[in-house]
Amino acid sequence: MRELANEGHMTKHRSRLSWVNVGLMAGSLALAAAACTRVQEDDPASGTGGGTATSKTGTGSTASTATGKGGTTATTTPTATGGATVATTGTGTGTTVACQGVPADEAAAANGMATACNGSSVEAEPLPVDMIILMDRSISNGYAVGSDTATAADAGKTTRWQVLTSAMAGLMGNPAAASIGASITFFNFDGTSSETDNCNAANYATPIVPLGLLSTNGPLILDAMGKKAPAGLTPTVPALTGAFQYAMKAKQADPAREKVVVMISDGFPTQCSQRSPSDVVNVIKEASTAQTPIRTFIIGIGSPKSMSSAKFNLINYAAAGDTKKPPFVLDEAAGADAVATQLTNVLLNISKSPLACVFDVSPPDANWVVDPERVMFTYKPSVGALQEIPKVASATTCDKSPNGGWYFDNPVTPTKITVCPCTCSNFGAGSASVVYDCKPNITIN
């Protein structure tokens, strides 16, 4: 929140999520897509008690070169028809421009085929989403809705914390929310201005209420909120770092459900050595492009004056989070009840709107044995011809393909398909399909 931080000694704690910025490549007709790759592994505790991530160089699993039905080895890089990823140097947020796949018939012709392969096609189903909720509980959340000062919380006016609690109760009371997965972590950690615990990322790597279905842990979340009172400053960077570490481990343990971090705050980091908005952007960006990527949704809560000042911070945070969604800014001018309803609806929409970049591997029937070398991914826009999306070796290979791409989470026993950022940006009102028993016509290693 927007409090004044102590001027005392500040100890730096930051997740060392390594990243390599891959430069833009020129295509024959357009710029090829660029990508930023960060590799994150389980983190040992640092000497100061803060969680750190051990950086390793990893390129993922290498996909073997597929052979087309016409007998031609499919290792061609098609002509670029898409756009490029443009890195914004000042904020690090970046903007991903859509890139189209290769027209299916052209892809088949590259391998001597007259038409595209007719395998068993199944509509690609995005994974359900679990929310790792990171909730700001600093002092200004004890202020009355619409106010920037503590005095306005007198005379029985509704505080932001009461609104947040009411919104969570509303979410849990919604019949559609029973199967929603969620956890909750509060920041700061101990409700004081001390940096010993509040700036320690490890303290946020274990949620107050671990991830589970709201039908089970919903009452635990409400109970946890009831035991917390708004207090202290806002250690945004270490809180996000710990939340990302938890989300990555949860995603590795349960790949059948996508994990996202949902940060609810006013956008002003006020504690720890990394308390610049650019520091917040960097840690969000590092997580969204890690080897186990975690996307971040941003929800802004604060007075109209506060939200007006924070809007550029919130926009940059949301862009770095790679959800293709702007920040959701709650309208406190509408009153406490309206804000609670807004937040309930936003959380419900996040949980019920699976990300379009990660898809389940679901063969036509339970007896089907998936051959990873005979899986094709296609996209049919609402207007236009069927596109084949190239198969790439891993996330780090996305930058080599001007026509985007897709890759398995595991090349031997795949459970999900992830598409490259520029491919994800291309998806609109059309439909994506996983085609089984068809070798990809285009593979890029």
C-alpha positions in Angstrom: 0.0 0.0 0.0 1.0 3.7 -0.2 2.6 4.1 3.1 5.9 5.7 4.0 8.7 3.1 4.4 11.3 3.2 7.2 14.5 4.9 6.3 16.6 2.3 8.1 18.8 -0.4 6.7 17.2 -2.5 4.0 18.4 -6.0 3.2 18.0 -7.1 -0.4 16.1 -10.4 -1.0 15.3 -11.3 -4.5 14.7 -14.6 -6.3 17.6 -15.2 -8.6 15.4 -16.4 -11.6 18.0 -16.4 -14.4 16.9 -15.2 -17.8 18.3 -14.9 -21.2 16.9 -12.2 -23.5 16.8 -13.6 -27.0 17.2 -11.0 -29.7 14.9 -10.4 -32.6 15.4 -12.5 -35.7 14.7 -11.4 -39.2 12.3 -13.4 -41.3 12.1 -13.5 -45.1 8.9 -11.5 -45.2 8.6 -10.2 -41.6 10.4 -10.1 -38.3 10.6 -13.5 -36.6 9.2 -13.8 -33.1 11.6 -13.2 -30.2 11.3 -14.7 -26.7 12.6 -14.3 -23.2 13.5 -17.5 -21.5 14.1 -17.8 -17.8 14.9 -21.2 -16.2 13.9 -21.7 -12.6 14.7 -24.6 -10.3 13.8 -25.4 -6.7 15.5 -22.9 -4.5 17.7 -23.5 -1.5 17.5 -21.0 1.3 20.0 -18.2 1.2 22.3 -17.3 3.9 20.0 -14.5 5.0 17.0 -16.7 5.1 15.4 -15.5 1.9 14.5 -18.1 -0.8 16.6 -17.9 -3.9 16.4 -19.8 -7.1 19.4 -21.8 -8.4 19.9 -20.8 -12.0 20.7 -23.5 -14.5 21.0 -23.5 -18.2 18.3 -25.6 -19.7 16.8 -25.9 -23.1 14.1 -28.4 -22.3 13.5 -31.6 -24.1 14.7 -31.9 -27.7 12.1 -33.2 -30.0 13.2 -35.6 -32.6 12.9 -34.7 -36.3 9.7 -35.9 -37.8 9.5 -37.6 -41.2 6.7 -36.6 -43.4 4.4 -39.2 -45.1 6.0 -38.3 -48.4 9.3 -39.5 -47.1 10.8 -36.1 -46.8 12.4 -35.1 -43.5 10.5 -32.1 -42.1 13.1 -29.8 -40.8 12.1 -26.7 -42.9 11.7 -23.3 -41.4 8.7 -21.8 -43.2 8.5 -18.2 -44.5 7.7 -15.8 -41.8 4.1 -14.5 -41.9 3.8 -13.3 -38.3 5.0 -10.4 -36.2 7.7 -10.0 -33.5 8.0 -9.7 -29.8 9.0 -6.2 -29.0 10.9 -5.7 -25.7 10.3 -2.4 -24.0 13.6 -1.5 -22.4 12.3 1.0 -19.8 9.8 -1.2 -18.1 10.6 -4.7 -19.3 7.0 -5.4 -19.9 7.1 -6.3 -23.6 4.3 -6.7 -26.2 3.8 -9.9 -28.0 2.5 -9.5 -31.6 0.5 -12.4 -33.1 2.1 -14.7 -35.6 0.1 -17.0 -37.9 0.8 -20.7 -38.4 1.4 -22.1 -41.9 -1.6 -22.8 -44.1 -2.2 -26.6 -43.7 -2.1 -27.4 -47.4 1.2 -25.5 -47.8 2.7 -27.4 -44.8 1.6 -30.7 -46.3 3.0 -29.7 -49.8 6.4 -29.1 -48.2 6.5 -32.8 -47.5 5.2 -33.9 -50.8 1.6 -34.4 -49.7 -1.3 -33.1 -51.7 -3.5 -32.4 -48.7 -3.1 -32.2 -45.0 -3.1 -35.4 -42.9 -6.5 -36.6 -41.8 -5.9 -38.1 -38.4 -8.2 -38.2 -35.4 -8.8 -34.6 -34.5 -9.9 -33.5 -30.9 -10.7 -29.9 -30.0 -8.0 -28.6 -27.7 -9.3 -28.0 -24.2 -7.5 -25.4 -22.1 -6.5 -26.5 -18.6 -8.5 -25.4 -15.6 -6.9 -22.7 -13.5 -6.0 -22.7 -9.8 -5.4 -19.3 -8.2 -2.6 -18.5 -5.8 -4.0 -15.4 -4.2 -1.5 -12.9 -2.9 -3.4 -10.3 -0.9 -2.1 -7.0 0.4 -2.9 -6.6 4.1 -0.8 -3.4 4.8 -2.2 -0.5 6.8 -4.2 1.3 4.1 -6.4 -1.7 3.7 -7.7 -0.7 7.1 -8.9 2.6 5.7 -12.5 3.2 4.7 -13.5 2.4 1.1 -12.8 5.5 -1.1 -10.4 7.1 1.5 -6.7 7.7 1.6 -6.5 8.3 5.4 -7.1 6.3 8.5 -9.5 8.8 10.1 -12.1 8.1 7.5 -12.4 4.5 8.8 -14.1 5.9 11.9 -17.9 6.2 12.5 -18.6 2.6 11.4 -17.6 3.1 7.7 -16.7 -0.1 5.8 -13.0 -0.7 5.4 -11.2 -2.3 2.5 -10.4 -5.3 4.5 -14.0 -5.8 5.3 -14.8 -5.5 1.6 -12.1 -8.1 0.7 -13.4 -10.5 3.3 -17.0 -10.0 2.0 -15.9 -10.6 -1.5 -14.1 -13.9 -0.6 -17.3 -15.0 1.3 -19.3 -14.1 -1.8 -17.0 -16.2 -4.0 -17.3 -19.2 -1.7 -21.1 -18.9 -1.6 -21.3 -19.0 -5.3 -22.4 -22.5 -6.5 -20.1 -22.2 -9.5 -17.1 -21.9 -7.2 -17.1 -25.3 -5.5 -14.6 -26.7 -7.9 -12.3 -23.6 -8.0 -8.8 -24.1 -6.7 -7.3 -21.4 -4.5 -4.7 -20.6 -1.8 -4.1 -17.4 0.0 -1.0 -15.6 1.3 -0.9 -12.1 2.9 1.8 -9.5 2.6 3.3 -8.1 4.6 4.2 -11.0 6.8 4.0 -9.9 10.4 2.1 -6.6 10.3 5.1 -4.5 11.3 7.7 -2.3 9.6 10.5 -4.8 10.4 12.4 -6.1 7.4 13.8 -9.2 9.0 10.7 -11.3 8.3 8.8 -9.1 5.9 11.6 -8.9 3.3 12.3 -12.7 3.4 10.8 -14.3 0.3 10.8 -17.7 2.0 8.1 -16.5 4.4 5.7 -16.2 1.4 6.6 -19.5 -0.3 4.2 -21.4 2.0 0.7 -20.0 1.8 -1.4 -19.3 5.0 -3.9 -21.6 3.4 -2.4 -24.1 0.9 -3.9 -24.7 -2.5 -7.1 -26.7 -2.6 -10.7 -26.6 -3.8 -12.9 -23.9 -2.3 -15.4 -26.5 -1.3 -12.8 -27.7 1.2 -10.5 -24.8 2.1 -12.9 -21.9 1.6 -13.8 -21.7 5.3 -10.1 -21.9 6.1 -9.5 -18.8 3.9 -12.2 -16.8 5.6 -10.9 -17.9 9.0 -7.4 -16.8 8.1 -8.7 -13.4 6.9 -10.6 -13.0 10.2 -7.4 -13.5 12.1 -5.5 -10.8 10.2 -5.7 -7.1 10.7 -4.4 -4.6 8.1 -1.0 -3.4 9.4 2.6 -2.6 8.2 4.1 -1.7 4.9 4.1 -3.4 1.4 7.0 -5.8 0.6 5.8 -6.6 -2.9 8.9 -8.1 -4.5 9.7 -10.7 -1.8 6.0 -11.5 -1.5 5.7 -12.2 -5.3 9.0 -14.1 -5.3 7.7 -16.5 -2.6 4.3 -16.8 -4.3 6.0 -17.7 -7.6 8.2 -20.3 -5.9 5.1 -22.0 -4.4 3.2 -21.8 -7.7 6.0 -23.4 -9.7 6.3 -26.3 -7.3 2.5 -26.8 -7.3 2.4 -26.7 -11.1 5.2 -29.3 -11.4 3.4 -31.5 -8.9 0.0 -31.1 -10.6 0.4 -30.4 -14.3 -3.3 -31.2 -15.0 -4.3 -27.8 -13.7 -2.8 -24.5 -14.6 -1.5 -22.3 -11.8 -1.7 -18.5 -11.8 -0.8 -15.8 -9.2 -3.5 -13.3 -8.5 -2.1 -10.2 -6.7 -4.6 -7.8 -5.0 -2.9 -4.5 -4.1 -2.8 -0.8 -4.9 0.4 -1.1 -6.9 2.8 0.8 -4.6 5.7 -1.2 -3.2 6.9 0.5 0.0 9.3 -1.9 1.8 12.6 -3.8 1.2 15.5 -2.8 -1.0 13.6 -3.6 -4.2 10.7 -1.3 -3.9 10.6 0.3 -7.3 7.8 -0.5 -9.7 10.4 -1.7 -12.2 11.6 -4.2 -9.6 8.0 -5.6 -9.5 7.8 -5.7 -13.2 11.1 -7.6 -13.4 10.1 -10.4 -11.0 6.7 -10.8 -12.6 8.3 -11.0 -16.0 10.9 -13.5 -14.8 8.1 -15.8 -13.5 6.0 -15.6 -16.7 9.0 -16.6 -18.9 10.6 -19.2 -16.5 11.0 -22.8 -17.5 7.9 -23.5 -15.4 6.1 -20.3 -16.4 3.6 -18.7 -14.0 1.3 -15.9 -15.2 0.1 -13.1 -13.0 -3.3 -11.4 -12.8 -3.4 -7.9 -11.2 -6.3 -6.5 -9.2 -6.1 -2.9 -8.1 -7.8 -1.8 -4.9 -7.6 1.7 -3.5 -9.3 5.1 -3.5 -10.0 6.7 -6.9 -7.1 9.1 -6.3 -4.7 6.2 -5.4 -5.8 4.2 -8.5 -5.3 7.1 -10.8 -1.7 7.5 -9.5 -1.0 3.8 -9.7 -2.6 3.0 -13.1 0.7 2.9 -15.1 2.3 0.6 -12.4 -0.7 -1.7 -12.6 -0.7 -1.7 -16.4 3.0 -2.6 -16.5 2.5 -5.4 -13.9 -0.3 -6.9 -15.9 1.6 -6.7 -19.2 4.6 -8.5 -17.5 2.2 -11.2 -16.2 1.5 -12.4 -19.7 -2.3 -13.1 -19.2 -3.2 -10.9 -22.1 -5.6 -9.1 -19.6 -5.3 -5.6 -18.4 -5.4 -4.9 -14.6 -8.8 -5.2 -13.0 -9.3 -2.0 -11.1 -12.0 -2.0 -8.5 -14.3 1.1 -8.5 -14.4 2.4 -4.9 -16.5 5.3 -6.0 -19.3 2.9 -6.5 -19.4 2.0 -2.8 -18.4 -0.9 -0.5 -21.1 -3.4 -1.6 -20.4 -2.8 -5.3 -16.6 -3.2 -4.8 -17.2 -6.6 -3.0 -19.4 -7.7 -5.9 -16.8 -6.6 -8.5 -14.0 -8.5 -6.8 -16.1 -11.7 -6.4 -16.9 -11.5 -10.1 -13.3 -10.8 -11.2 -12.0 -13.8 -9.2 -14.8 -16.1 -10.6 -14.0 -15.0 -14.1 -10.3 -15.6 -13.7 -10.9 -19.1 -12.3 -13.4 -19.9 -15.0 -11.5 -18.5 -18.0 -8.8 -21.0 -18.6 -5.7 -19.6 -20.3 -5.6 -20.2 -24.0 -1.9 -21.0 -24.2 -1.9 -24.4 -22.4 -3.9 -27.3 -23.5 -4.7 -30.8 -22.2 -3.5 -33.9 -24.1 -6.8 -35.8 -24.4 -6.7 -38.6 -27.0 -10.0 -39.7 -28.7 -10.7 -42.4 -26.2 -9.3 -44.0 -23.0 -7.7 -46.9 -25.0 -5.8 -44.6 -27.3 -2.0 -44.8 -26.9 -0.5 -41.4 -27.7 2.6 -41.5 -30.0 4.4 -38.2 -29.3 5.9 -38.3 -32.8 2.5 -38.5 -34.4 0.7 -35.5 -32.9 -0.1 -32.3 -34.9 -1.6 -29.1 -33.6 -3.8 -26.9 -35.8 -5.7 -23.7 -35.6 -8.8 -22.7 -37.6 -9.5 -18.9 -37.4 -13.1 -17.8 -37.7 -12.3 -16.4 -41.1 -9.5 -18.0 -43.1 -7.8 -21.3 -43.9 -6.7 -24.0 -41.5 -3.2 -23.4 -40.1 -0.7 -26.0 -39.0 1.3 -24.7 -36.0 5.0 -25.9 -36.1 6.2 -28.3 -33.5 9.2 -26.8 -31.6 11.5 -28.6 -29.2 10.8 -26.4 -26.2 10.0 -22.9 -25.0 13.5 -21.9 -25.8 13.0 -22.8 -29.4 10.0 -20.5 -29.9 12.2 -17.6 -31.1 13.5 -19.8 -34.0 10.0 -20.1 -35.6 8.5 -17.0 -37.3 5.3 -18.9 -37.5 5.0 -19.7 -33.8 4.9 -23.2 -32.4 3.9 -25.6 -29.8 5.7 -28.1 -27.5 5.0 -30.9 -25.0 5.6 -30.7 -21.3 7.2 -34.2 -21.6 8.4 -35.5 -25.0 7.9 -39.2 -24.0 4.7 -39.1 -21.9 3.1 -35.8 -22.7 0.2 -34.5 -20.6 -0.2 -31.0 -22.0 0.7 -28.8 -24.9 1.9 -25.2 -24.6 1.9 -22.8 -27.5 4.5 -20.1 -28.0 3.6 -16.6 -27.0 3.1 -15.2 -30.5 0.9 -18.2 -31.4 -1.2 -17.6 -28.2 -1.6 -14.0 -29.3 -2.9 -15.1 -32.6 -5.7 -17.2 -31.1 -9.1 -15.4 -31.3 -12.6 -16.5 -32.1 -11.4 -19.6 -34.0 -10.7 -23.1 -32.6 -7.6 -25.1 -31.9 -7.3 -28.9 -32.4 -4.9 -31.7 -31.5 -4.6 -34.1 -34.4 -3.5 -37.6 -33.4 -1.8 -40.1 -35.7 -0.4 -37.4 -37.9 3.3 -36.5 -38.1 3.9 -32.8 -37.9 4.9 -31.4 -41.3 7.0 -28.7 -39.7 9.4 -29.3 -36.8 12.0 -26.9 -35.5 14.7 -28.0 -33.2 
